[in-house]
Amino acid sequence: MPVDPHLQGLLDLIESAGLPPMSQGTPEAARAGFRALTVDARPSEALPEVDSVEEIVVPGGDGDRPARVYRPMVPGPLPTIVLLHGGGFVIGDLDTHDLTARTLATACDAVVVSVDYRLAPEDPWPAGVEDAIAATRWASSTLESLGGDGRLAVAGDSAGGNLSAVVAQAMRDEGVGLAGQLLLYPVTDGHGSYPSQVENATGYFLDVDTMVWFDQQYVGHLPDVDDHDPRLAPLHGDLTGLAPAVVVVAEFDPLRDDGLAYAAALSAADVPVELRSFDGMIHGFADMGRHSPGAQAALDETCALFRKVLHG
């Protein structure tokens, strides 16, 4: 099917702005542009209401990191979700993913801890990985004070999906049993080659040139990086005994086949997986519900699936 018509209108609007591609700019310009597209363009009424939002700090790999705790308006104790935002490991922050955090809290009836991990190129790989693992480790030992009930999960989109998959493997290795992992159009094999990278190379919000640019910021300082290091490409890790997963991909996304490959590998390792491939959707659709009823419906279905994983 073609791209969702409402999302096509958004793509046309972005193209008509005539802005230079992200891959031709600086990280600072990319962050400002992403913030303008998310935070600045988002009406306050688009944000689901929660009971409270608390600014905290959590342990990182090299000192404390900012984080936010979102609590829904339902009585606890509740499952806790550590949210790791997307943005190619270069852009994104607590504000750009405020909507995602609120949505997960309200739709999944969960406490959400959104973590502001370090970004490349200032802090390239594995800094973000180390922060994500340290923050999740801390959450696992602090569930009661957070309002949690013993169930801990991870969730993330795109680069955050990569980090969530890496964290799920790390927590398993540390003997911490997670209740679930939500991977929205995740990067799981960043240096792999897949048909969707050709089919959806340009014109669908995330393009391959930008993916390459993100990768250069993240690991370009490591000319001898191991493409199969599980902390970089979780598809190549040991997937046995991992938490049940919800894996979501979009038809018109260069990362579509990354997610499909990871879901297949999880299933082959006997990990319970709910896979959804949403027709007509593009990368980033989880933040585009205000533009597209189809995107909102896909997000609602995704949250319902993850809620079922958490609550049974």
Protein Blocks (a to p, Z undefined) as FASTA:
>chain_A
ZZdfklmmmmmmmmmnopacfklmcfklmmmmmmmmmmmmpcfklpccdfbdcddddddf
eocadddddddfbdcdddddddddeeehmgccfklmmmmmmmmmmmnopadddddddddf
klgcfklmmmmmmmmmmmmmmmmmnopahiacdddehjlmmmmmmmmmmmmmnopacfbd
cdehiafblmbccfklmmmmgonlpafklmmmmmmmmmmmmmkbcfklmklmmmlmcfeh
iacddddddfklcklmmmmmmmmmmmmnopacdddddehiaehklmmmmmpmklmmmmmm
mmmmmmmmmnZZ
